[in-house]
Amino acid sequence: MNITEIKDPTFLKDLSIIELNDLALDIRQFLINSVSKTGGHLASNLGVVELTIALHYVFDSPRDKIFFDVGHQCYTHKVLTGRAKEFSTLRQYDGISGFQKRKESSHDVWEAGHSSTSLSAALGMAVTRDLQHEDYAVVPVIGDGAIASGMAMDALNSIGSEQKKMIIIFNDNNMSISKNVGAMSKGFARLRSAKSYNSLKQNMKSVLKKNELGKLMYSGMKSFKDAIKESVIDKGIFGEFNLEYMGPVDGHNLTDLIRVLKVAQEHDGPVVVHVITQKGHGYSPCEKDLDGNWHGVGPFNVETGLPLKHTPLGFKKWSSLISDTLVELAEHDPRIVVLTPAMINGSALETFFAKFPNRSFDCGIAEEHALTFAAGLAISDYKPFISIYSSFLQRGYDQINHDICRMDLPVVIGIDRAGIVGEDGDTHHGLFDIGMLRPIPNIILSQPKDAKEARDLLYTAFNQKHPFALRYPRGEIKEHMTSFDEIEIGTWPIFNETSTTKGYILTYGEDVDRLLEKITVNQIDLAVVNCRFFKPLDENCIAHLSKQNKPIFVYETDMLAGGLSSAILEYSNDINIELKMKRYGIGDHYVGQGSTNLLRKDQFIDMNYVLDDILKEI
């Protein structure tokens, strides 16, 4: 079948099981070839091809509401709803999103980018349906990593109480990004082992109901059957939430999937359909991956599975630099411990976890728990480092505020993927953490300009007694492995200042050195201030700048609201000093997807644009 000719899912209902299986093979190959060119979430999508086909075969989208938790596994859904012809633009600027997006299609009824929201949304849809006396199915698909988080547990508790009709597809591949952890994961393993009971029950039913005597026997065994069901299944996780349970069923067997979904469709009330899938199914490199390397990928060679882009010699990822520094520091300080909310691979912490297993803790998809766990370690005189993507940090705001900063505990928070992250788009850009954290008392908030400063700031963080947040971006940085120097907190170095300086550019991160290079090459008489601390500000430096009575340009690549320039304006207003200041940054809106360079141009924070504008002012 020509995948790009698919307009909507209605054609599925006319296909035989053989034809549906052929379609699954075609879609799987289409996804592999497409993602190899654009990059994207591959393993998770290969795992739900048959499941997505079965959902669209049984239900009627968009009348029936089919949606995926997080949404990164919606590629087959997008293909079946007529977007295959646009896959060359997947995750590109002005292209289709790697997640569900309501503006893209009426079939995308919910959108997210973070885990565990689908069940709460599903309950809202089901309640609305019943209040309006409408009739449609609500079918959220949630994985075993996401369903174990606090928000999903809250939703299950409410769903079990409200008893609204919905079909929860529990997509169980025993992985989130990498292997799942925790007691819930062990509970799901026990549910998987119940497959023999379900097969026995189905076989018994089909055999005994072939004649009258058999029907009587089957009916008479009901109490025995229910006793087994009670002990094996319902007293498990979902039964405790007052939810009916069906499964487990093979998520790659279309016959079984369609059969169980049709039965679930007739159930009155909430039912969980437990589907066992294999992440990366059908592509050997993905199937063998236990560490999450194939969860999200860049362009790669389909035949070899090797990436087309390699880290340049002498460079390493920012997250790897931080992780390697942690290892180096922990070798000399037994009180350093590391925590992560299910992002060992994403935050490059594999080496630390392997070298210090007793000082490493994967908390699962549970940022709130991980942060308060870190607070408990810090109050007990340990030195916790917790790595969290900037876009996920907001989920732990209460814990940072209430449990860490209020008690002034020395937790070191590594804010990974800070700033514009590129192709994952508005749900994943790390643009809000500065404005979110800056108002909280006691916290120190910083960002290094290079590898040397990153290592020194991390060293400094472990040698002081307050909450310390260290931002660092996605991408690579040139290595710099020297001894450690402690940095005076709240200091801003000034570069290229002379008696003829015409103005000052205040910025942070890698843009400090990039600006210096451009200014030097083009012989522009501007000084650059490395604002490596967003909090506390360098009050002495601000006083110095005020006395120069020259233009000040604040160049920030995050949100203007609550950012560096906001902090400077607030401070200068409070002490009644005047600054001739112009600021560049991101306005009051969300930023879409695309390469970092394209998005900087789109947001008018491209360095060439900013410098050209500054030259008009001096």
N, C-alpha and C positions, 0 to 999 in steps of 0.2 A: 504494500500500500504506500502511496505517496503521502507521507506524514504532513507535508505542508498544505495539502488540499483539505484537511479536516477543518470544518467550520464550527461544529458544535457536537456534543456527545450523543445526539439522538440516533446516529447511525449504529451505535453499539448494540442496540436492542435487536437489530436484525441479523447479528452475527452469531455463528455457532461457536461452541467452545474451542474448536480447532482454530477457527478464524481469529478468535480473541487471543489465543496463545500466540498465533503468528503476529498479531498486532503488537503484543507485548515485546516480542523479539525485535520488531522493527523500531518501536519507540526506544527500547534500551540502546540499540545501536545508534539511533539518532541523537540521543542524549550524550553518549560517549563522544561521538564525533563533534557535536556542537560545543560541549564544555571544553573539549581539548583545544578549541580555538579561542574561546572567550574567557575561560576560567569560570569557576562557580562552585556550587555545592553538588558534588557528584555522588559520593557513596550513599548519602541519605536518599537521594532521588532514585538511584538504581534499586534500592530496597523496597520501594513502594509502587513499582510499575503495575504489577498485577492487582494490588489492593486498590489503586486509583481507578483502574479500568473497571473493576468489580463495583466500586461505589457509583460510578457514573452509569454502569449497566443497570443497576437495581433502582437507583434514585433518579429524580428528574431535576437537575440543576438548570437554572438558578432558583426555581421554585422551592426545591428542597435545598437546605443550606449545608453544603459540604465545605469544610475548611480545615486547615492544618495548623496545629500549634507551632509557633515560631514562623512557619511558612516557607522555610528554606527547602522543603521537600515537595514543593508544589509544581515541579517542572512537567510531570506527566499530566497533571491537571491543566496546566497552561496549554499543552499540546492538544488535549482533547477538547478544549474550549476555543480552539481556532487561532492560537498564537504561534504555532510552529514556524510559520514563515518569517516571524520576527526574531527568531532565536539568534541570528547573527548579531543582534544588538543587545543581547542579554547582558545586563549589568553595565552597559555602556552609557555614556552621556546621551540623554534624550531617548534611550532605548527602553526595552521592557525590564522590569525589576526582577531580581532574583528571589523576591518574596511576593506574596499575594498583594495586590494593590487595587483598591476599589475603583480608582479612576481608569484602570486598564480594561476591566471587564465586569459585566453584571454577575458573572460567575464567581468573582472574588468578593465574598460577602463579609469578610473580616480581614484585617491586616495587622501584622505584628512583625517583630524582628527579634524579640526576646521570648523566652520560654514561659509556659504555664499560664497563659492568659485565656486559652481557648475554652476551658470548661466554664469559667465565669461568664464569658460572652455567650456561650451556648445556653446557659440558664436564662440569661436576659432575653435571648431570642425566643426561647420556649415559653416563657411567661407572657411575652408580648403576643405571641401567636394565640395563646389560649384566651387572653383578655379580649382579643379582637375576633374570637370565634373563627379562626382560620385553621386550615389543615395542611400542614407541610412538615416534613421531617427536618430535624436539627441533628447534624452529624459531624461533631468535632473529631478530629484525628489527633491523638496525643501519644507521645513516646514514653518509654519507661524511665528515661532520665527526667523528662519534664514533669511527669505525673507525681514524682516523689517530692517535688518542691512544695514549700509552704502554701503558696497561693492556690495550687491545684488541690492540695488537701483541704483547704478552706472551701473550695468550690464543691468538691465531692461531698463534704459534710452538708452543705446547703442543698445540693441536688438530691441527696438521699432523704432530706427532710421535706422538700417541696414535692417530690415525686412527679415532676413534669415529664412528659414523654420526650425522650431523646435517645439517640444511639451513640454511645461513646465508643469510638474505635481506639482500642488500646494497642498501639503499634509497638510490639516488644521485640527489639533486636539485641537486647542486653548491652546496649551502648547508648551514650548520648553523643558527644564528640569522640570520646574514647571510652574505655570500659567504665561501666557504672560502679558506684561504691555504695556502701551503707546497708543497713538492715532491710530497708525496703527492697533493695535489689535481690536480697536473699529470699524475701517473701515472694517476689515475682518468679524466682527460680522454682519454688515449690509449686506455683501455679502451672508452670510449664510442664512439670513432671506429672501433672494430672491428665495429660493427654490420653494415657491408657484408659482411664476411667471413661472419658468422653467417647473414645472409639468403641469401647465395650458397650456403652449405653446405646449408641447408634446402631451397632450391629445387632444387639439384643432386640431392639425395637423393630428393626426391619425384618428380622427372622420370625419373631413371635407373632407379629400382626398379620401374617400371611393366612391364618385360619382362625376360626372362632375359639378353639381351645387355647391357641397361642395368645389371643386377645385377652382371654380371662386370666391367663397366667401373668401376662404383662401388667394387667390392672391390679392383680393381687400382689404383685411385687412392688407396687408404688411406694409403700411405706419403707421397704428395704432400699429402694432406689433413692428416695428422698433422704434417708439416713446417710447414705454414702455421699450424696450431693452436699448435705449439710456439713459433714466432717471434712470432705476433701476440698470443696470449693467455697461455699457460702460463708463458712467460718473463717475463710481467708480474708484478704485485705478488703475486697469489694463488698463482701457480705456484711462486714462490720459497718459499712456506710449505708446499708439498707438498699443496695443496688443488685439487680439481677445480673447474672454473669453467664456468658456463653463462650465456650472455647476450652483450651486454645485450639486455633485452627491454623493450618498452613497458609501463610500469607502469599505463597507463590503458586497455590493451587486454585485456579479460577473456579473450578466446579465447586469446591468446598466453600470458597469465599462467597460465591453467589448464593449458595444454599443457606448459609448461616445469616447472611444479610437479609434475605427475604423473610426468614423466621423472625429476626430482630425487628424488621419493619412492621410486623403485626403485633409486637408486644406493646402493651399499654403501660407506660411508665418508663423510668430510666433503665437502660440495660447497657452493660459493658460487653463488647465483643473483643475478645482477646486474640490478637493476630500475631503469629510468630513470623518475623521476617528476618532476612539476612542483609545487613547493611553492605552495600556494594555488590549485590547479587548480579551475577552475569558478567562481571569484569574482574579477572583474576587479581590484578594488583589491589583492587579495592577489597575484595573478599579476604585477602590475607592480612589486611591492615588492622592491627589491634590498638594502635596508638593515636588514631585520628588524623593521620597524615593526608588521607583522601577525603576528609570531611569537606574542606574547602580547598580548592586547588587553583593554581594559575594555569595558563596554557601548557599542554604537555604532548608528548609523542604517544599516540594511541598504541603503537606496536610495542614500544619498550616500557611505557609508563613513566618515562623520565621527564622532568620539567624542562620547558624550553628556556626558562630564565634561571640564571644561577647568580648567587651572591658573588660580587666581584672579589678578587683576591685582596686580602687585607681588610675586608669589611665584614661586619656581622650584623645580624638583626639587633635592633635596640633591645628587644626582650631577651635575646641571648646574652648581650652585654651585661644586662642587669643580673641575669641568672648566674653567669660565670663569676661576677663580682660577689654575689651572695655566697657562692661556694667558697671563694677565696677568703672571705671574711669569717664564714662559719668554721673553717678549719682552725681558726685561732680563737674563736669565741663559742663555747658550747651552749651558750644561752640563746643563740640565734635559731629561730624556728621559722618554717615557711608554711603558709596556708594558701589554698586556691579553691575557688568555687567551680570545680569541674573543668579547669583550664590548664592542666599540666602541660599538654602539648602546645596549646596556643600561646602560653606565656613562657615557653621554652624552659620549663622547670624539670625536665626529665633527669638531667645530671644531678641536681640537688636531691631529688627524690631517691635516686639510686644510691647516692653516696651517704645520705643521712636519712635512712628510712624511719628512724625513731623520732626525727625532728621534722617530718614532712606530713602534711595533712590535706587530703583532698576531701572537701566538705560536700561535694555534689553541687547541683544547681541550687545554691542556697546562700546568696550573698549576705543576707541579714544574719544568719547563723554564723557564717565564717567571720564576720567582723566582730560580733560579740564574743565569739570563741577567742579571737585575737586579744580582745580586751581582758578576758580572763587570764590569758597567758601573761599579759603585760602587768596586770595587778599583782601577779605572783613572781615578779622580778625576772621574767624572761623577756626576750627581745623578738617579738613577732614581726615578720614581714608578710603582708598579704597582697597578692597580685590580682588586680581586678581591671578588666577593660573599662575605660571611661564611660562607655555607653551603658554598662551594667552597674556602675557605681551608684547611680541614683536610687537603685533598689535598696541600698543599704544606708540611705540618708539618716534615718532615725537612729540607727546604731552608731554611725560616726558621731552624730550630734550628742545623743543621750548617753551612750555607753562608753565612748572613747574620749571625746573632747571634754564633756562635762566633768569627767573625773581626771582630765589632763593626763591620760595614760600614753606612754611612749610606744604606740603602735606605728610601724612604718607601712604606709600604704603606697604600693606601686601602681600608678594609674597608667596602665598600658593602653595603646591605641589612642592616645590623646590627640585631639585636632581632627582635621579632615582625614578620613580613612579610605575614601575612594569608592569602589564599585558597590559596596553593600548599602550605601545610601543613607537616607535620613534616620533610620532606626539605629545606625551603628556609628555615625560620626561622634567623636568625643569632644563636643563643643561646649558642654554645659558645666563641666566640673569646676571650673574656676569660679564662676558666679555662684555655684551651689555651695562650695566649701568656704569661700572667702569670708562670709559673714559669721562663721562659727568661731567662737572664742577658743583660744589656746592652740589652734592648728597652725602649722608652718606649711606653706605651699610653695613648691619650687619646680623649675624645669631647667635641665642642663642644656648648654649649647653644643657640647661635644662629648666624646667618650670619657676623656679625662675628668671633665666636670661632673659627669654622671657618677663615676666611681667615687669621686670626692664627696659628692652630696650624699650618696648612700652611706659612705663611711661616717660622715658627719651625723646623719640621721640616727645611726646606732650609738652615737656617743653624746646624745643629749636626752632630755627627759620629758619631751612633749610630743603630741601627735605630729607626725611628719609625713606629708604627702609629696611624692615625687612623680611628676608627669613625664612620659616619654612617648614618642610617636610610633606609628607603624613605619616599617622601612628599615634601611640599612645605615650603618654608621661606620666610619673608619676606626679601626681598633686603636687603642692606646693603653697598653698595659704597663703602668709605672707604679711606683709606691703611692700610698695614699696621703693626701693633705687635707686637714680639716678646714672647712670654709666658714668664715664668720657669717652667721645667719643674718639675713636682711641686708646684704651688701650688693651693690650694683657696680661692677667695673665699667669705666669709660675708656673707649678705644678711639684713637685718631683725633684726640682733642688737641688743638693748637691755639695760638693767640689769634689766628685769623678764621677760626671755625665759624661758619655761617648759620649753623643750626645743629640740632641734636635729634637723632632718630632713636627712640626707645623701643626695643623689641626683646624677644626671648627665643630660646631654642636654637635650632640650626640656622634660623634666619640671621642671627647675629654675625656669624662668620660669612654667610652668603652676601650680606650687605657690605661687610668690610671689604670683601674681595671686589665687588662691583665698584665701590667707592674708590678703592685704591687704583684699580685698572683704569677707571675713567677720570681719575684725578679730581674728584668732587670734594670740596672742602666741608665735609660733614663729619661729625663725631657720632659714634654708635654706642649706646648704653645697653649693657647686658642686664636686663631686668630679670635675673634668674630667680628672684623671690617675688611672688605675687603677694605674699603675706609672710612676715612683715615687710612693708615698703622700706626702702632706704631713704629715710627722712633727711639725712645729711646730703645725699646726692640731689634730692629734690630742691633743697635749700640752695645748693650750689647752682643748679640749673636756673632757678628763679633769679639769682643775682646776675647771671650772664645777659639777661634780657634779650634773648635770641629765640627764634622759632623752635618749637618742640613738636616733633611728629611721633605719635605713638602708633606703631605698626603691630597689630595683633591679628592672628589668623584664627581666632575663636570668636565667640559672641561678644559684641561690644557691651551688651547689658551685663553688668556685674564683673566685667573683665579688668584688665590692667589699667586702661585709661579711666574707667569708672573709679577705680581705687585712687588714682592720682588726683582726679578732679574732686573727689570727696575730701581727701586730705588737704589739698591746697585751699579749698573753700573753708574748711574748719579752722585753719591757722591764718586765713585771710592773706594769702599771697596770690599774685597774679602770674599765670603762665600763658604765653602765647602758644596755645596748643591746638593741633589738628590731629584727628585720629582716624585710623583706617581699621576696619574689621567687618564682621558679619552682622547684618542688621536683624530685625525682629521677624525672622522667618526660618523655616527649616531648609536645609540644603539637600539637594537631590544626589543622584549617583553619577559616577564618572571618574575619570582619572583625577588625581590630586591637582595636576597642573591645569587641566580644563576647568575644574571647579574653582580654583583660585582666580582664574580669569573671569569666570561667570560671576563671582562675588566681588570683583574689583579689588582683590587683594593680591593680585599677581605682582611680584616684586618690580618688574619693569614698569608697570603702570604706576605703582606707588612712587617709585623714584622719579619718573617723568613728572608726576604731579607735584612732588616736593620741589623739583628744580624750578617750577613756575612760581613757587612761593618765596624762594630765597634770593 
